[in-house]
Amino acid sequence: MAKRDLIDITDLTVEEINEMLNLADDIVLNPDKYHEKCKYKKLASLFFEPSTRTRLSFETAMLDLGGSVIGFSDANSTSVSKGETVSDTIRVIEQYADIIAMRHPKEGAALVGANACDIPVINAGDGGHLHPTQTLADLFTIRRNKGRLENITIGLCGDLKFGRTVHSLIAALVRYTGIHFVLISPDELKLPGYMKAELDEVGAQWEETASLEHALPKLDVLYMTRVQKERFFNEEDYLRLKDTYILDLEKLAAAKDDMIIMHPLPRVNEIAIEVDNDPRAKYFEQVGNGKTVRMALLLMLLGVEGGLYA
């Protein structure tokens, strides 16, 4: 059987995404059924860049499936610090594991790793490029709360230029019908032109605004993001832009009662703490959904459940 990797969310068809979300629903309903599905399987968790939620989510997902985990969370503790290439690191790790989840600060590194080995590789975030498993968590959260992935108006707010979670989510949602994107950002952090051209190419509905207050009343989903200090070339630009959007209860008064608020986390101050107790706040639920949907992904890529093997 040919192996399957997940580097970009578009590696999955809409049918495969829906199948995976259905499997995740079943994991929520019947957790005991899956406790030993990956017994004797090993996940290599290779995090060349700091991460809390994504790394622990993958590791907990494999442990909850009865498997085990090896790997590292600091590239400086590996042979990479001695000059070893990504390809060589991956070729070594595949001797010890059945599947790899990899985060790296450089765009395209996960694809390089996938091309170098014969076991499935999952992109757990590559620079400011892509983050497909966060997208699966996002889609799962939207579907569980709204009951659908079609006919939704979604506001994407904050860093749309460097935000890999935003880029991946757009790439996924654009394949569903009736999606209207409201792109909320300052001029310096607008969605890249090539992505807007891709939206136009497929006939997607989208609009841009610098005003969160203007956008809020029309939204079914608000997806907040932080301004990422690590993506800026100088601190002055970061400090000037970091507090552009702060969602608080006063602003939320203009939003629909059934709108949901999402955030890939970590947040800095773009969502006020007072919002956490609002029933529309779903960002901590989103974290739990991330573990569940990664369980489904591991099962399907390993060929234990589902049909992701070609």
WOBEL-V556049 format. One record per residue. N is the residue number from 1. SS is DSSP state (@ for helix, = for strand, . for the rest). Layout:
n;ss
N;SS
N;SS
//
This chain:
n;ss
1;.
2;.
3;.
4;.
5;.
6;=
7;.
8;.
9;@
10;@
11;@
12;.
13;.
14;@
15;@
16;@
17;@
18;@
19;@
20;@
21;@
22;@
23;@
24;@
25;@
26;@
27;@
28;@
29;@
30;.
31;@
32;@
33;@
34;@
35;.
36;.
37;.
38;.
39;.
40;.
41;.
42;=
43;=
44;=
45;=
46;=
47;=
48;.
49;.
50;.
51;.
52;.
53;@
54;@
55;@
56;@
57;@
58;@
59;@
60;@
61;@
62;@
63;@
64;@
65;.
66;.
67;.
68;=
69;=
70;=
71;=
72;=
73;.
74;.
75;@
76;@
77;@
78;.
79;@
80;@
81;@
82;@
83;.
84;.
85;.
86;@
87;@
88;@
89;@
90;@
91;@
92;@
93;@
94;.
95;.
96;.
97;.
98;.
99;=
100;=
101;=
102;=
103;=
104;=
105;.
106;.
107;.
108;.
109;@
110;@
111;@
112;@
113;@
114;@
115;@
116;@
117;.
118;.
119;.
120;=
121;=
122;=
123;=
124;=
125;=
126;=
127;.
128;.
129;.
130;=
131;.
132;@
133;@
134;@
135;@
136;@
137;@
138;@
139;@
140;@
141;@
142;@
143;@
144;@
145;@
146;@
147;.
148;.
149;.
150;.
151;.
152;.
153;=
154;=
155;=
156;=
157;=
158;.
159;.
160;.
161;.
162;.
163;.
164;@
165;@
166;@
167;@
168;@
169;@
170;@
171;@
172;@
173;@
174;.
175;.
176;.
177;.
178;.
179;.
180;=
181;=
182;=
183;=
184;=
185;.
186;.
187;@
188;@
189;@
190;.
191;.
192;.
193;@
194;@
195;@
196;@
197;@
198;@
199;@
200;@
201;@
202;.
203;.
204;.
205;=
206;=
207;=
208;=
209;=
210;.
211;.
212;@
213;@
214;@
215;@
216;@
217;.
218;.
219;.
220;.
221;=
222;=
223;=
224;=
225;.
226;.
227;.
228;.
229;@
230;@
231;@
232;.
233;.
234;.
235;@
236;@
237;@
238;@
239;@
240;@
241;@
242;.
243;.
244;.
245;.
246;.
247;=
248;.
249;@
250;@
251;@
252;@
253;.
254;.
255;.
256;.
257;.
258;.
259;.
260;=
261;=
262;=
263;=
264;.
265;.
266;.
267;.
268;.
269;.
270;.
271;=
272;.
273;@
274;@
275;@
276;@
277;@
278;.
279;.
280;.
281;=
282;.
283;@
284;@
285;@
286;@
287;@
288;@
289;@
290;@
291;@
292;@
293;@
294;@
295;@
296;@
297;@
298;@
299;@
300;@
301;@
302;.
303;.
304;.
305;.
306;.
307;.
308;.
309;.
310;.
//
